[in-house]
Amino acid sequence: MERPLPGGTRGILRARTGLERFQVERIAPALALTPFVANFWVLRWDLRGRPPHRQQVLTRPSVHLSFTNFLTEGTGRARIVGVVRDDFTEEIRDEGRVVGAAFRPGGFRPFMDAPVSTLTGRFAAVDEVFGAAGTAVAAEIFACSGAEEAVARVEAFLIGREPEPDPSAERAAAVVERIAARPGLVRVDDLAADVGLGARSLQRLFHEYVGIGPKWVIRRFRMQEAAERAASGTAVDWATLAAELGYADQAHFTRDFTAAVGTSPARYAREAGPGTIGG
């Protein structure tokens, strides 16, 4: 299985420091899964003899299925991660590996019998959605000696569930892509008109398929754009960026950024810029 994707770091905060401590690889899904899965991913680390690392992520509106091997301890953890509304920070220690599937917005709905919003803000055990079959495949994945074999097991398992393509899931994914492409978008009403839906219909679509409301998705993509620009290493005119992202003033932008990232834009730029490697 050789389907590597470019290893973008969008959403991984202070990525330059983090990538000294772990490696991330993304793999394209098989054709049968492309309506549902954005990519498979493998995270590896070896921090033996070094302190644990806590990595903050500005999450996307996506469900993840992940299988974590704590190799030093000989233990594993399998879970379904719903959309994370607030701060997400994960600690890695000693040596380990995570194999995961990142689902497209709306793409996890065909695998479950309930709205995706029932998973939002939760870390669910695999058997909650997949029953005993999920527990069994987790044991197989933990027993894999290599990441490539583990990804193949996850992929085969998902294909074996025979998910049915869902036009509403495709529509939800298309709306989220529209938001991502328009970082200056501010109002849900404008988005609804743009995609030909009433505001309430759009809310229901997101509740059922994405797992969180369109207002959150709009704000999150704005913050991801801001964080990426801040970490670019080039000088940023914060007032201009705030205007590009649809803010009425810089103060409002700064409050939103600080709430999402935990520090002001200017300070984050100093922490996350190119000079932070080795920090």
Phi, psi and omega in degrees: 000102180236084180229053184293147174247156175304135185273067179298154182245013182303128181097339176275108185283142184052048188298327183298321177289316182299320184286356167281344187246343177211165177236141179237133175234136177245141186230132180291144179283162172298156184306323182296338184256356185299333175290345189242320188250127176286315179191159164265154181217149178232127176246126179235147174208153173220097181249024178299128183082004179235160180294155172301157179239133176253119184250126178266137181231135173267096194290160176259169177281070187220146172267141178237141169251119187227148180230111185255125173256115170271091193295323181295321182273343182072030181238165180219161179216122179244131182203161173252124182255113176286177178302129180265116184289317190250209181296138175236117179230129181241137178259133173245148184210159179051238180231140180191180182207141172238132172246128185219164172239125175261118183273147173297153172306125184088343188287344180272343184303320180294349179266356185225165184253028182208163176302146179298334179298341177291345178261350188299131180074014184236156171243099187263146174293150184299330183286348177296326179256320189254359177063209183296331179297325178293318178297320182292317181291329176299316179298321178295318182293320179295333181278349181293136180280332182236156182293324182298316177296320180296317178298318180299323178293316178299314182298314180297322179298314182292319177298321180294342177284347177052057179294144180266131174304141185232116180303327179291325176295319177297321180294318178300316180297320180295322179293318178297320177298323178297319178297314182300328182278352183232075183297343178273359178294136184236315191260135176297322179300320178295319178297314181302315179296323182296324183260004175076034178232153169287158182300319180292322177296321177296318178299316180295320178300314181292321178300316185284320192248323183269322178103354180203157187289158180298330179299317178297316182298317178301311182295321183293318178294326175298317181290324177296319177297317180295317181295321179293318179295319181297325184272002187289341182089356176260153181296138182241129171273105189294326179294320179293317179297318178303318179293320178299327181271007173088013180275143179289332179205163183294326182299317179296317177301314181298320178297315181295317180297314181297321179294323183280320189259334179098001178204165182290159179303316182295317180293320179299320178300321178291321183286324190257356183292176185303333183283002185271353179301133183090356182276000000 
